């Protein structure tokens, strides 16, 4: 059984016991959360109505992703800009999928 969920503007295909890194959620470590369900499937049929469907997850930790370096340059104009970015992430584990 799997489900398609939406969080942080992205969609993820998840099964039970999957571990995901998603965009930061403002919850504490160890908290239980419910996620928006788009579709649930048992492998043969897909249920798009989502009436009563629920995906539960447990927050494992909050962390930062690897650094992404943004470098801008315009040749022959002595223009160089270097900037780094680290995205905040929430690591979750899918505990249950209820159809």
Secondary structure as UniProt FT lines:
FT   STRAND          2..7
FT   TURN            8..9
FT   STRAND          10..14
FT   TURN            16..17
FT   STRAND          19..23
FT   TURN            29..30
FT   STRAND          32..41
FT   STRAND          46..47
FT   TURN            51..52
FT   STRAND          54..64
FT   STRAND          68..74
FT   TURN            75..78
FT   STRAND          79..85
FT   STRAND          88..98
//
